[in-house]
Amino acid sequence: MGEHVLPGNPPIQLTLRHSARARRISLRVSSLDGRVTLTLPPGVRESEALAFARDKEGWLRTHLASHPGTLDVCHGTELPVEGRPLVIAAGTGRSVRAEAGRLLVPGAEADCAARLRGWLRALARTRLAQASDRYAAVLGRPYAGLAVRDTRSRWGSCSARGTLSYSWRLVMAPPEVLDYVAAHEVAHLEEMNHSRAFWAVVERLHGPFDGPRRWLRQNGATLHRYRF
């Protein structure tokens, strides 16, 4: 992995990745955070790959212009919490709290992002544990453990040993979305697949789920905009 800047207005940051499996040079713009990855197959020099990126600069800038971009979390940022947009502001005391449309964060502004990340992670764990406990009780199958992480590739997973893992960013989505993901992962305790039988278990646990599933497909990437 390496970094390179493509000059221009604005400059484009490229992440260079060498891949033994790649057959040709490729460019990818992440739908999550707009990160640009330039992949090099074996035997291709970096200068050749960078020339390829320069040839594709117009395509790159078009795609980047349509991307919502990342947002640094700080005072004044509007951040969704359980589906409600709240404006981050300076707070007093020891704890983060939501009040009158604002998210009040005590301490120095330089520590704001880290404090909020910890608070959101803890809130996510509480909400996901509550939902997972509820669905596991209905299913009659306990899970082995629960973890929350900042995953990029999936919203949740269930291991063969019954450990549930979730993205803590789900706590920024509407509550019914978090509930759906919890039902989805708990259903894997009975059906470790995505068969028709699996989806029947999800519906038995959650009820109709087309709405929250569609919300995730259409809006899930926006939850990764926020940089903590």
C-alpha positions in Angstrom: 0.0 0.0 0.0 1.2 3.5 -0.8 -0.1 7.0 -1.2 0.1 9.4 -4.1 -1.5 12.8 -4.8 -2.8 13.5 -8.3 -2.3 17.3 -8.8 -5.3 19.5 -9.7 -8.0 21.6 -8.1 -8.6 20.0 -5.7 -5.8 17.4 -5.5 -6.9 13.8 -5.5 -5.4 11.4 -2.9 -4.7 8.0 -4.4 -4.1 4.8 -2.4 -1.9 2.5 -4.4 -2.5 -1.2 -3.8 -0.5 -4.1 -5.2 -2.5 -7.2 -5.9 -1.2 -10.6 -7.0 -4.7 -11.5 -8.2 -5.3 -8.4 -10.4 -5.0 -8.8 -14.1 -5.1 -5.1 -15.1 -4.7 -1.7 -13.6 -8.0 -0.5 -12.0 -9.4 2.6 -10.2 -12.1 2.4 -7.6 -14.0 5.2 -5.8 -15.4 4.0 -2.5 -19.1 4.6 -2.2 -18.6 4.9 1.6 -16.1 7.6 1.9 -14.9 8.6 -1.6 -11.5 7.0 -1.1 -9.7 6.4 -4.4 -7.8 3.1 -4.8 -5.5 2.5 -7.7 -4.8 -1.3 -8.0 -1.6 -2.6 -9.6 -1.3 -6.2 -11.0 2.1 -8.0 -10.8 4.8 -6.5 -13.0 3.3 -3.1 -13.4 5.4 -0.1 -12.4 3.9 2.6 -10.2 4.8 5.2 -12.9 2.7 3.2 -15.4 -0.3 3.0 -13.0 -0.1 6.7 -12.2 -0.1 7.5 -15.9 -3.3 5.4 -16.2 -4.8 7.4 -13.3 -3.9 10.7 -15.0 -5.6 9.5 -18.2 -8.8 8.8 -16.1 -8.7 12.1 -14.2 -11.9 13.4 -15.9 -13.8 10.3 -15.0 -12.4 10.4 -11.4 -13.4 14.0 -10.9 -16.9 13.4 -12.2 -17.4 10.5 -9.7 -15.9 12.4 -6.8 -18.1 15.4 -7.5 -21.2 13.3 -7.2 -20.0 11.8 -3.9 -21.4 13.4 -0.7 -18.0 13.5 0.8 -16.8 13.0 4.4 -17.8 15.2 7.3 -15.4 15.8 10.2 -17.3 15.5 13.5 -16.9 18.8 15.4 -19.0 21.6 16.9 -21.7 22.6 14.5 -21.8 19.3 12.6 -25.3 17.8 12.2 -25.1 14.2 13.2 -28.0 11.6 13.2 -28.6 9.7 16.4 -31.2 7.0 16.2 -32.5 8.6 13.1 -32.8 12.2 14.6 -30.5 14.9 13.2 -28.8 16.7 16.2 -26.4 19.6 16.0 -23.1 19.0 18.0 -22.4 21.8 20.5 -20.3 22.4 23.6 -21.7 20.9 26.8 -21.1 21.0 30.5 -20.7 18.2 33.0 -19.2 14.8 32.4 -21.5 13.1 30.0 -22.7 13.6 26.4 -26.4 14.3 26.3 -29.1 15.0 23.7 -31.2 18.0 24.4 -33.6 20.2 22.4 -32.2 19.2 19.0 -28.6 19.4 20.1 -25.9 16.9 21.1 -24.0 18.5 24.0 -20.4 17.3 24.3 -18.4 18.4 27.4 -14.7 19.0 27.3 -12.3 20.6 24.8 -13.4 20.7 21.1 -10.3 18.8 20.1 -11.6 15.8 22.1 -15.2 16.1 20.7 -14.9 13.5 18.0 -13.3 10.9 20.3 -15.9 11.5 23.1 -18.8 11.2 20.6 -17.4 8.0 19.1 -17.1 6.4 22.5 -20.6 7.6 23.5 -22.2 6.3 20.2 -20.4 3.0 20.5 -21.7 2.5 24.0 -25.2 3.5 23.0 -25.0 1.1 20.0 -24.0 -1.8 22.2 -26.9 -1.1 24.6 -29.5 -0.9 21.8 -28.1 -3.9 19.9 -27.9 -6.0 23.0 -31.5 -5.2 23.9 -32.7 -6.1 20.3 -30.5 -9.2 20.1 -31.7 -10.4 23.6 -35.4 -9.9 22.5 -35.0 -11.8 19.2 -32.9 -14.6 20.7 -35.6 -15.1 23.4 -38.3 -15.4 20.7 -36.1 -17.8 18.7 -35.3 -19.8 21.8 -31.5 -19.8 20.9 -29.0 -17.9 23.0 -26.0 -16.2 21.3 -22.5 -16.7 22.5 -21.4 -13.1 22.6 -21.8 -9.6 21.1 -19.2 -7.2 19.7 -19.5 -3.8 18.1 -17.0 -2.6 15.6 -16.6 0.1 12.9 -16.9 -2.4 10.0 -17.1 -1.1 6.4 -18.1 -4.2 4.5 -21.1 -5.4 6.4 -23.6 -4.2 9.1 -23.6 -7.3 11.1 -22.4 -11.0 11.1 -23.0 -14.2 13.1 -20.1 -16.6 13.5 -20.4 -20.3 13.5 -20.0 -20.3 17.3 -22.9 -17.9 17.7 -21.1 -14.6 18.3 -22.9 -11.6 16.9 -20.9 -8.7 15.6 -22.4 -5.3 14.5 -21.3 -1.9 13.2 -21.8 0.7 15.9 -22.8 3.2 13.2 -26.2 1.5 13.1 -27.1 3.6 16.1 -27.2 6.6 13.8 -29.9 5.0 11.6 -33.6 5.0 12.5 -34.3 2.5 15.3 -36.3 0.1 13.0 -33.1 -0.3 10.9 -31.0 -1.3 13.9 -33.8 -3.7 14.9 -33.9 -5.3 11.5 -30.1 -5.9 11.4 -30.3 -7.5 14.9 -33.2 -9.8 13.8 -31.2 -10.7 10.6 -28.1 -11.7 12.6 -30.1 -13.6 15.3 -31.9 -15.5 12.6 -28.5 -16.9 11.6 -28.4 -18.8 14.9 -31.0 -21.1 13.3 -30.2 -20.7 9.6 -26.6 -20.1 8.7 -27.4 -19.1 5.2 -29.7 -16.8 3.2 -32.2 -19.4 2.0 -35.9 -19.0 1.9 -36.1 -20.6 5.3 -33.7 -18.0 6.7 -35.8 -15.1 5.5 -38.9 -16.7 6.9 -37.1 -16.7 10.3 -36.3 -13.0 9.9 -39.9 -12.2 9.2 -41.1 -14.4 12.1 -38.8 -12.4 14.5 -39.1 -8.9 13.1 -42.3 -8.9 11.0 -42.2 -7.2 7.5 -38.7 -5.9 6.9 -38.7 -4.5 3.3 -38.7 -0.9 4.6 -35.6 -1.0 6.9 -33.8 -3.3 4.4 -34.4 -0.8 1.6 -33.3 2.1 3.9 -30.0 0.4 4.4 -29.5 -0.2 0.7 -30.3 3.4 -0.2 -28.9 5.3 2.8 -26.5 3.1 4.6 -23.4 4.5 2.9 -24.2 8.0 4.4 -23.5 6.6 7.9 -19.9 6.3 6.9 -19.6 9.9 5.9 -18.9 11.0 9.4 -15.2 11.0 10.4 -14.5 10.7 14.1 
